[in-house]
Amino acid sequence: MQGQAKHKLCRRIGSCLWNNPKCPSVKRPYPAGQHGKNRRQKLSTFGTLLLEKQKLKGHYAVSEKQLRLALQRAKKMTGLTNECLVQILETRLDAVVYRSGLASSIFSAKQIVNHRHILINGKIVDRSSYSVKEGDEISINIEKSPIVSENAKKSNTTVPAYLEVELEKCKVVLLRTPLLEEVPVNVESMRVIEYYAR
């Protein structure tokens, strides 16, 4: 998923998954193609469930396998499965880096994690799927990653209440597990559970 290709699903649903003002869906909130404007049609029940699943996958930029593994974990946790699923995805390292403003997008968050620019409690972690725990301190390795850290300091991201961010020090702490209603994801997570329960 490179460039405009990342926003194909945004065009289909009529809004950007990541609230990016430069997304093509802002100017053209309809499916791509010659007959895009006229292709809006009522989805079947299956189509609706599938779309919500695709939106969740797209928002966190995870594969089908990664989403299924997260769902398996969610089913074993205490609480509503849909809430647990979103909490698991939201506390992935790449999601925390993105949500905190240390990266401008989920895709750049994955990149700076994979390129070993991120520390957790002072140790390099290069796995985007790493599960961040309450109290973990995530930071950019400022000495070895000056460009990444300078970009992070310019962030104007609205940080959710479950994160504590010090942009000048390029640090973020996960204060607690996020509540479903606090997570800025425009997805009906219960429908994702229904999709996999078919």
C-alpha positions in Angstrom: 0.0 0.0 0.0 1.9 3.0 -1.3 0.9 6.6 -2.0 -2.6 7.0 -3.2 -3.2 3.2 -2.9 -3.4 3.6 0.9 -6.5 5.6 0.4 -8.5 3.4 -1.9 -10.7 2.2 0.9 -11.2 5.8 2.0 -12.6 6.6 -1.4 -14.9 3.6 -1.1 -16.3 4.6 2.3 -16.4 8.3 1.5 -14.1 9.5 4.3 -10.4 9.1 5.4 -9.6 6.3 7.8 -6.9 8.4 9.4 -8.5 11.9 9.2 -5.8 13.0 6.8 -6.9 16.3 5.2 -4.8 15.4 2.1 -6.7 12.2 1.5 -8.3 11.9 -2.0 -11.7 11.2 -0.3 -11.8 14.8 1.0 -12.3 16.1 -2.6 -13.8 12.9 -4.1 -15.9 11.1 -1.4 -17.0 8.3 -3.8 -15.5 5.1 -5.2 -12.7 5.4 -7.8 -13.4 4.7 -11.5 -15.5 6.0 -14.4 -18.8 5.4 -12.7 -17.7 6.0 -9.1 -20.3 8.7 -8.3 -23.1 6.5 -9.4 -21.8 3.3 -7.8 -23.2 3.9 -4.3 -25.4 1.0 -3.5 -26.9 -0.5 -0.4 -24.6 -3.2 1.0 -25.8 -6.6 2.0 -25.4 -7.7 5.6 -22.3 -9.6 4.6 -21.0 -6.5 2.7 -21.5 -4.3 5.7 -19.7 -6.7 8.1 -16.9 -7.1 5.5 -16.5 -3.3 5.1 -16.2 -2.8 8.9 -13.5 -5.5 9.1 -11.6 -3.9 6.2 -11.9 -0.5 7.9 -10.4 -1.9 11.1 -7.6 -3.6 9.2 -6.9 -0.5 7.2 -6.9 1.9 10.2 -4.1 -0.1 11.9 -2.5 -1.3 8.7 -2.5 -5.0 9.8 -2.8 -8.1 7.8 -5.7 -10.6 7.9 -3.5 -13.0 9.9 -2.5 -10.3 12.4 -6.2 -9.3 12.9 -7.2 -13.0 13.4 -4.5 -13.5 16.0 -5.6 -10.3 17.8 -9.2 -11.6 17.8 -8.0 -15.0 19.3 -6.3 -13.1 22.1 -9.4 -10.9 22.6 -11.6 -13.9 23.0 -9.5 -15.1 25.9 -9.6 -11.8 27.8 -12.1 -10.6 30.4 -14.6 -8.2 29.0 -16.5 -7.6 25.7 -14.6 -9.2 22.8 -14.9 -6.1 20.5 -13.5 -3.8 23.2 -10.7 -6.2 23.9 -9.9 -6.4 20.2 -9.6 -2.6 19.8 -7.5 -2.4 23.0 -5.1 -5.0 21.6 -4.7 -3.1 18.3 -4.5 0.3 20.0 -1.7 -0.8 22.3 0.5 -2.2 19.5 3.7 -0.3 19.4 3.2 1.2 16.0 -0.3 2.4 17.0 1.0 4.0 20.2 3.8 5.7 18.3 1.3 7.0 15.7 -1.4 8.0 18.3 1.1 9.9 20.4 2.3 12.0 17.5 5.8 10.6 17.4 5.0 9.6 13.8 2.7 11.4 11.3 0.9 8.2 10.1 0.5 4.6 11.0 2.8 3.8 8.0 5.6 6.0 9.2 5.2 4.6 12.7 5.8 1.1 11.4 8.8 2.4 9.5 10.5 4.1 12.4 9.9 1.1 14.6 11.2 -1.4 12.0 14.3 0.8 11.5 15.2 0.6 15.2 14.5 4.2 16.1 12.2 3.4 19.0 13.1 2.5 22.6 10.8 0.9 25.2 12.0 1.5 28.7 15.4 2.3 27.3 15.8 -0.8 25.1 15.4 -0.9 21.3 12.3 -2.7 20.1 11.9 -3.2 16.3 8.6 -5.1 16.2 5.6 -3.1 15.2 3.2 -5.6 16.8 4.9 -5.4 20.2 2.2 -5.1 22.9 2.8 -2.0 25.0 2.0 -2.4 28.7 0.7 0.1 31.2 3.5 2.2 32.5 5.8 1.5 29.5 7.9 4.5 28.3 8.3 4.7 24.6 10.8 7.1 23.2 12.8 8.0 20.1 16.5 7.3 20.2 17.4 11.0 19.9 21.1 10.6 19.6 20.9 8.1 16.8 17.8 9.4 15.2 18.0 13.2 15.1 15.8 13.7 12.0 13.1 11.4 13.3 13.1 13.2 16.7 13.0 16.6 15.1 9.9 15.6 13.0 8.2 14.3 16.1 8.7 17.6 18.0 6.7 19.4 15.3 3.6 17.2 15.9 0.3 18.9 16.5 -1.6 15.6 17.1 -4.5 15.5 19.6 -3.3 13.0 22.1 -5.9 10.7 23.8 -6.2 10.7 27.6 -4.6 7.2 28.0 -1.3 8.5 26.8 1.1 11.0 28.4 3.4 12.7 25.9 6.5 14.9 26.2 7.2 15.9 22.7 10.3 17.9 23.5 11.8 14.8 25.0 10.2 12.6 22.3 8.7 10.4 25.0 5.3 8.8 25.6 3.9 6.7 28.4 0.9 4.4 28.2 -1.0 5.5 31.4 -3.7 2.8 31.2 -5.6 0.5 28.9 -7.8 2.7 26.6 -11.6 2.6 26.8 -13.4 1.8 23.5 -15.1 5.2 23.4 -11.7 7.0 23.8 -10.1 5.4 20.7 -10.5 7.6 17.7 -11.4 4.8 15.2 -14.5 5.2 13.1 -15.3 1.5 13.0 -18.3 -0.5 14.4 -16.1 -3.1 16.1 -19.0 -5.3 17.1 -19.6 -5.9 13.4 -16.1 -7.1 13.0 -16.8 -9.8 15.6 -20.0 -10.7 13.8 -18.1 -11.0 10.6 -15.7 -13.6 12.1 -18.6 -15.4 13.9 -20.3 -16.2 10.6 
